[in-house]
Amino acid sequence: MNRIKKGDEVVVITGKSKGQRGEVIRIAGDRVVVSNVNLIKRHTKPNPQANQPGGIVEREAAIHISNVQLFNPASGKGERVGVKTLEDGRRIRVFRSSQTAVDA
């Protein structure tokens, strides 16, 4: 079970975007793309078949998954996440500090 999933709210803990919060858009292996975080400018060629104009496009770049933490709304900061197995066999993600369920 992954500690961070698509749609989670995360906080960047290191790098040029340290302290910024955003939602996980995509996960690719050990890297995540977070909305409005780690923005880069990319020069793109026009593609008339896809009706895409050329020019300088600003978009999100991937961040290593170890550089983000799940945001805990109860404490208001990023926290570590663990996995707990319930009595009925289901596995849930919990915050390590308070042992409360992430998806509650």
N, C-alpha and C positions, 0 to 999 in steps of 0.2 A: 504494500500500500504506500503510495507516494505521500510525502509530508505536505507537498504543495500541489494544488490542482488548478486547472483552468477555472477562472471565475473567482478565485480567492483574492482577498485584499491583502497586499503585502507591503512591507516597508524595506527600502534599500538600506543596508547597514554599512556599506563601504563603497568607495569609488566616487566618481564625479557627481553622481546623483544621490549622495548620502542623505538620508532623512526624508526623501520623497516617498509618497504613497501612491499606489495605483493598483489596478486590477490586472490579474494575469490574463493575457490574451491567448498566448500559445506556449506550449512546452515542447522543446525539441531536445531530447536526450537529457543532458545535464545543464541546459540553458533555458531561460525563460524570457519571454517578451512581455513587458509590463506597459500598460497604457500611459502615455505622456511622461515616460521616464527614459533616460538615456537616449535623447533625441539626437539624430545625426542628419547632416545634409547630404543628399545623394544626387549626383548628376545622372539623369535618365534620358535615354533617347526616345523620341516620339514613336509610338506604335499605332499607325492608322487602323490596323485590323482590329485592335482592341479599343479603338477610339480613346487612346491615352496620349495626352500632350507631353512634350518633352520639357526639360528645364530642371531647375533645382528643386527637389522634393525633400521635405523634412519628414522623417519617420523614426519609429522606435527601433533600436538595435537590441540584440539579445544580451542578457546579463547571466553570469554563472549563477546557478541555483543556490550556491553557498553564500552568495552576497545579498540574499533577501531573507526576511523572516515574516512569518504570518502575523498579521495585525490582530491584536486582541482588543475588541471594542470596550471590554470591561476595564482594562487597565490603561488603555489609550496608547499603547506602544507595541513594538514587535516582540514576539516571544517564541521560544523554541517549542517544537511540537513532537509528541510521541504517539505511539499506537497502543491502545488498550483493548484486550479481548474481553467481551462481556460473557455472562454465564450461558447465554443461548448460542454462543459461537460467533456472533458478529464482532467485527473489528471496527473501532471508531478512533478518530484522531482526537487527542486531548492536549491542552496546553500543559507544559511541564510544570509551570509555576503553581498553578491552582488546580490541576487535574480536572478542569471543566471541559466538556465536550466542545469541539470547534464548531460543529454544524448544528448547535443547539438553537 
